[in-house]
Amino acid sequence: MRNVEIALDGESLITPESIAAEVASPANSQLDEAELALARTELALVLAISLQQFEQQVDPAQIIARTAMALHDIRIKTSPLVWQALIPIAQNHPVSRYFQQDPFTRWSFEKPRGYSGDAQLLDFIYGHPSVAGEIAASTPLGLALYDYTKNASSSVAVRERRDILTQHVDEIAGSRGPQAEILTIAAGHLREANRSKALAEGRLKRWVALDQDPLSVGSIAQDFAGTCIEPIEGSVKDIFTGKHQLGTFDFVYASGLYDYLNDKVSIKLTRKCMEMLKPNGVFLFANFAEDIVVDGYMETFMNWALLLRTEADMWRIIKGSTQEGQVEAQVRFGANRNIVYGIIRKLG
Ligand SMILES: C[S@@+](CC[C@H](N)C(=O)[O-])C[C@H]1O[C@@H](n2cnc3c(N)ncnc32)[C@H](O)[C@@H]1O
């Protein structure tokens, strides 16, 4: 694994280490050696069975489902510091080389773009042709595991999230008419635009898509050349400093970003986004929810740590960034409760 720490915007470090520092700050707690010893034993048992099952060629779907559930159970009952100590143990276990045959798991673990949660990784979930080469080069075992990971509850929720975003863009275009202006923050490859009727029918004035990764911005520029989409290479920090003079919008949203931002930065960003809304404009932010069950597998074999949030966490961000009487807000879950959405309308 390339262990690169990139300060993407000077305020949000998108690395498993930075997320770990958020959830298990040594200043707040002390490692309980007895708890660690017990948890290590339990983990060793779980992984020994998985290894044996791979060697005995048990159905890979069964192995990964059992392992993921067992890791979740260990994660939820151990303290954050103990769990953080277990992660490298799992990653260095001989069973890891089996899970790494899944092209999605491997991409996440190796982080070819140097940070967690890049847009190419999401393409494994979307089943986009951009990952066809990686899939074609996979072993039969890798493909069987990918069949599980791409259909895991978190992946189902990410595909639903993409569709919810498309739906919002099309609804806004329907209600605002041809002057509708959209801003996507941390746009990735902007896959939600592929299915937008409003975009296809030329019913938007502009759709600004901002991302810090030049490769993702290049992909958007290529895929949506000749449309009203304006890709911009820029970071959350650029939004804070007003570097790009983006103007105002009817709909601003961020998906796959707040999962990496602590509360302080989330509140600051939400405030900024509210300022960029026209009267009656809508801001939406999505976050992986505490209800997710593949968290243990993601944090170990995928080395993909996220800040999971509850409904109350989402309200804390909304209340910390808006003034009562000036907005209408709601928090709601996607169908399988793996992703939670904060939606704020700025009253006109
Ligand atoms: C998980 S992807 C989400 C992509 C897309 N929004 C989606 O839902 O499929 C996260 C994206 O956030 C971008 N990103 C992360 N931190 C950022 C920052 N501080 N400023 C701008 N973009 C950022 C990454 O470059 C990456 O493309």
PDBQT file of the ligand as one rigid body, heavy atoms in Angstrom, charges set to zero:
ROOT
HETATM    1  C1  LIG A 401     -16.331   9.268  -2.384  1.00  0.00    +0.000 C 
HETATM    2  S1  LIG A 401     -15.977  10.364  -3.709  1.00  0.00    +0.000 S 
HETATM    3  C2  LIG A 401     -17.602  10.953  -4.041  1.00  0.00    +0.000 C 
HETATM    4  C3  LIG A 401     -17.806  11.304  -5.483  1.00  0.00    +0.000 C 
HETATM    5  C4  LIG A 401     -19.225  11.686  -5.846  1.00  0.00    +0.000 C 
HETATM    6  N1  LIG A 401     -19.680  12.847  -5.125  1.00  0.00    +0.000 N 
HETATM    7  C5  LIG A 401     -20.175  10.527  -5.610  1.00  0.00    +0.000 C 
HETATM    8  O1  LIG A 401     -21.051  10.639  -4.742  1.00  0.00    +0.000 OA
HETATM    9  O2  LIG A 401     -20.038   9.514  -6.325  1.00  0.00    +0.000 OA
HETATM   10  C6  LIG A 401     -15.243  11.683  -2.816  1.00  0.00    +0.000 C 
HETATM   11  C7  LIG A 401     -14.709  12.814  -3.679  1.00  0.00    +0.000 C 
HETATM   12  O3  LIG A 401     -14.434  13.907  -2.797  1.00  0.00    +0.000 OA
HETATM   13  C8  LIG A 401     -13.321  14.596  -3.301  1.00  0.00    +0.000 C 
HETATM   14  N2  LIG A 401     -12.776  15.375  -2.174  1.00  0.00    +0.000 N 
HETATM   15  C9  LIG A 401     -12.347  14.894  -1.002  1.00  0.00    +0.000 A 
HETATM   16  N3  LIG A 401     -11.938  15.885  -0.198  1.00  0.00    +0.000 NA
HETATM   17  C10 LIG A 401     -12.130  17.026  -0.870  1.00  0.00    +0.000 A 
HETATM   18  C11 LIG A 401     -11.897  18.388  -0.571  1.00  0.00    +0.000 A 
HETATM   19  N4  LIG A 401     -11.392  18.736   0.603  1.00  0.00    +0.000 N 
HETATM   20  N5  LIG A 401     -12.215  19.315  -1.496  1.00  0.00    +0.000 NA
HETATM   21  C12 LIG A 401     -12.757  18.936  -2.693  1.00  0.00    +0.000 A 
HETATM   22  N6  LIG A 401     -12.983  17.649  -3.047  1.00  0.00    +0.000 NA
HETATM   23  C13 LIG A 401     -12.684  16.709  -2.132  1.00  0.00    +0.000 A 
HETATM   24  C14 LIG A 401     -12.413  13.505  -3.800  1.00  0.00    +0.000 C 
HETATM   25  O4  LIG A 401     -11.475  14.008  -4.727  1.00  0.00    +0.000 OA
HETATM   26  C15 LIG A 401     -13.421  12.524  -4.411  1.00  0.00    +0.000 C 
HETATM   27  O5  LIG A 401     -13.599  12.759  -5.786  1.00  0.00    +0.000 OA
ENDROOT
TORSDOF 0
